[in-house]
């Protein structure tokens, strides 16, 4: 009995030592570290960055919940005066939708297509300031197409028809698509304009 207890303690210690606090943001991102302080406005957390501890302050209004020493604490609450129109359960589904989007959608097509559009547009408009508007216009146009959650590629297939879940999924895919579109079209436009300037007689 003593030997079993000894081995249990021996193997349990590393898990206790390695256990980290977690902060679940309303964006769906999870921050892991050691929560060192909290007040009505911020949570202070130390995060290990390649062996070096860095301290961050996370604003309370952006946090859904946090887990400290193995116990979860709910921060979010419905409050229409600050824009929190969803209930706790609805916000939880919204976050799950955002997280599923993070894991299943990367917006690469917007990046590659943006590069092509920027390259051609930048070359054709190489002598005009209008070329500067190509990334902005293209990124806005990409938001017209809505990406729907795929039941085969989601961690929460039972929620794909839930309005809050779909809202979270849509918001994340749209943000990702805009970022990729801007990146691709900006780079393509720069190359297109440079090519025009180099080849223009």
C-alpha positions in Angstrom: 0.0 0.0 0.0 2.8 2.4 0.9 4.6 1.5 -2.3 1.5 2.3 -4.4 1.1 5.6 -2.6 4.7 6.5 -3.2 4.5 5.8 -7.0 1.2 7.7 -7.2 2.8 10.8 -5.6 5.9 10.4 -7.7 4.0 10.4 -11.0 1.4 13.0 -9.9 3.9 15.7 -9.0 5.0 16.5 -12.6 1.4 17.0 -13.6 0.7 19.3 -10.7 3.9 21.3 -11.5 3.1 21.5 -15.2 -0.5 22.5 -14.6 -1.2 26.0 -16.0 -4.0 28.4 -15.6 -6.1 29.1 -18.6 -7.9 32.2 -19.9 -10.6 31.7 -22.4 -11.1 34.9 -24.5 -14.4 35.8 -26.1 -12.5 35.6 -29.4 -12.1 31.9 -28.8 -8.3 32.1 -28.1 -7.0 30.3 -25.0 -4.1 31.9 -23.1 -2.1 29.6 -20.8 0.2 30.7 -18.1 0.1 31.6 -14.4 -2.5 34.1 -13.2 -0.7 36.3 -10.7 -3.2 39.0 -10.0 -6.8 40.0 -10.8 -9.0 43.0 -10.3 -12.2 44.4 -11.8 -10.4 45.6 -14.9 -7.5 43.1 -15.6 -6.2 39.6 -15.2 -2.4 39.6 -14.9 -0.8 36.4 -16.3 2.8 35.3 -16.6 3.5 33.4 -19.8 6.5 31.2 -20.4 8.1 32.4 -23.7 11.0 30.1 -24.6 12.2 29.9 -21.0 11.6 33.6 -20.3 8.5 34.7 -18.3 6.6 37.6 -19.8 3.8 39.4 -18.0 0.6 40.4 -19.7 -2.5 42.2 -18.6 -5.7 40.9 -20.2 -8.8 43.2 -20.0 -11.7 41.6 -18.2 -14.3 42.7 -20.8 -12.5 40.5 -23.4 -12.5 37.4 -21.2 -15.2 34.7 -21.1 -13.8 32.6 -18.3 -10.6 31.6 -16.6 -9.4 28.4 -14.9 -7.0 28.8 -12.0 -5.7 25.9 -9.9 -8.1 23.6 -11.7 -11.2 25.6 -10.9 -13.1 27.5 -13.6 -14.5 31.0 -12.9 -17.1 32.6 -15.2 -16.3 36.3 -16.0 -18.8 36.9 -18.9 -22.4 37.9 -18.1 -25.2 39.2 -20.2 -25.2 43.0 -20.0 -26.7 44.9 -22.9 -25.2 48.2 -21.6 -21.7 47.0 -22.6 -22.8 45.1 -25.7 -23.0 41.6 -24.2 -26.4 40.7 -25.7 -25.9 36.9 -25.6 -26.6 34.7 -22.6 -23.7 32.7 -21.1 -24.7 29.5 -23.0 -25.1 31.4 -26.2 -21.7 33.1 -25.8 -20.2 29.7 -25.1 -21.6 28.4 -28.4 -20.4 31.5 -30.2 -16.9 30.8 -28.9 -17.1 27.1 -30.0 -18.0 28.3 -33.5 -15.0 30.7 -33.5 -12.7 27.9 -32.3 -14.0 25.5 -34.9 -13.3 28.1 -37.6 -9.8 28.5 -36.3 -9.2 24.8 -36.7 -10.8 24.2 -40.0 -10.4 27.4 -42.1 -7.3 29.2 -43.2 -8.5 31.5 -46.0 -5.6 30.5 -48.3 -7.8 30.9 -51.4 -8.2 34.6 -50.6 -4.4 34.9 -50.2 -3.6 33.4 -53.5 -6.4 35.0 -55.4 -5.6 38.3 -53.9 -2.0 37.9 -55.0 -3.2 37.3 -58.6 -5.7 40.2 -58.5 -3.1 42.6 -57.0 -0.4 41.5 -59.5 -2.6 42.1 -62.6 -4.3 45.2 -61.2 -1.0 46.7 -60.0 0.5 46.2 -63.4 -2.4 47.7 -65.3 -2.7 50.7 -62.9 1.0 51.0 -62.3 1.0 54.7 -63.1 -2.1 55.6 -61.1 -2.8 56.1 -57.4 -5.9 54.0 -57.9 -3.7 51.0 -57.6 -3.4 51.7 -53.8 -7.1 50.9 -53.5 -6.8 47.4 -54.9 -6.1 45.6 -51.6 -8.9 47.4 -49.8 -11.5 46.8 -52.5 -10.6 43.2 -53.0 -10.6 42.4 -49.2 -14.1 43.9 -48.9 -15.4 41.9 -51.9 -14.2 38.7 -50.3 -16.6 39.2 -47.4 -19.6 38.7 -49.7 -19.1 35.0 -49.8 -20.0 33.3 -46.5 -18.2 30.1 -45.4 -20.5 27.6 -43.7 -19.3 25.1 -41.0 -18.7 21.6 -42.3 -20.1 18.9 -40.1 -17.3 16.6 -41.0 -14.6 19.1 -40.0 -16.0 20.5 -36.8 -15.5 19.5 -33.2 -19.2 20.4 -32.4 -21.3 18.9 -35.2 -24.5 19.1 -33.1 -24.2 22.9 -33.0 -23.8 23.7 -36.7 -27.4 24.9 -36.9 -27.2 27.0 -33.7 -27.4 30.7 -34.4 -24.8 31.7 -31.9 -22.4 29.0 -33.1 -22.8 30.1 -36.7 -22.3 33.7 -35.8 -19.0 32.9 -34.1 -17.9 30.7 -37.0 -18.8 33.4 -39.6 -17.1 36.2 -37.7 -13.8 34.2 -37.4 -13.8 33.1 -41.1 -14.6 36.6 -42.3 -11.7 38.1 -40.2 -9.3 35.4 -41.4 -10.4 35.9 -45.0 -10.0 39.7 -44.9 -6.5 39.4 -43.4 -5.4 36.9 -46.0 -7.0 39.0 -48.8 -5.2 42.1 -47.7 -1.9 40.3 -47.3 -2.1 38.7 -50.7 -3.4 41.6 -52.7 -1.0 44.1 -51.1 2.0 41.9 -52.0 0.6 41.3 -55.5 -0.1 45.0 -56.1 3.4 45.9 -54.9 5.0 43.4 -57.4 2.6 44.5 -60.2 3.4 48.2 -59.8 7.1 47.5 -59.5 7.0 45.4 -62.7 5.2 48.2 -64.5 7.7 50.8 -63.4 10.6 48.6 -64.4 9.2 47.7 -67.9 7.6 51.1 -68.7 9.5 53.0 -71.4 
